[in-house]
Amino acid sequence: MGDIRPPDTGDLHVSVEDLDAAAEYVERLKQYVDDTIGYEMERIKERMKGDSNNAQTVPNGTPFGAYEDARMQWQALTKSTANMEGHLKALSLKLATLRQGTEDIAKAFRDTEARNAANGKEIERMLESAAPPPATGQQPPTYPYTA
């Protein structure tokens, strides 16, 4: 059987502060998608509705005209706009999930660090309360065994 090696992470070192900063950055990115890009998407949809003061003079017309290719172009634009809106919502949801996952990892990291610190203190306490090692020269060591 082949031997399974851990992935090479190179010089990757992560701290809780790095994870907190990453979660904050992802939250700002999500806010940008929700606020700025969402606002622009709404502006596009409003402009697509047309100007009610200048109604179409051709029945069944589009802002591109009343010819069949103009209607197909308008349908494609409407579908594309709806798809983009769906993608933006999905992206926002994925960014929220990424932020939550990053925060969960940071919490687990903090819990592990606290547990390690408590274990370290317990080990130090046990070492300090242990009997001192025997003085050298009193008894020969019992190891290594010689036959």
Salt bridges, closest charged atoms under 4 A:
ASP3 OD2 - ARG5 NE 3.35
ASP20 OD2 - ARG110 NH2 2.44
GLU24 OE2 - ARG28 NH1 3.33
GLU27 OE1 - ARG99 NE 2.68
ASP34 OD2 - LYS30 NZ 2.58
GLU40 OE1 - ARG43 NH1 3.08
GLU42 OE2 - LYS45 NZ 3.24
GLU46 OE2 - LYS49 NZ 2.97
GLU68 OE1 - ARG71 NE 3.52
GLU85 OE2 - LYS45 NZ 2.69
GLU103 OE1 - ARG99 NH1 3.12
ASP111 OD2 - LYS107 NZ 3.13
GLU122 OE2 - ARG125 NH2 2.52
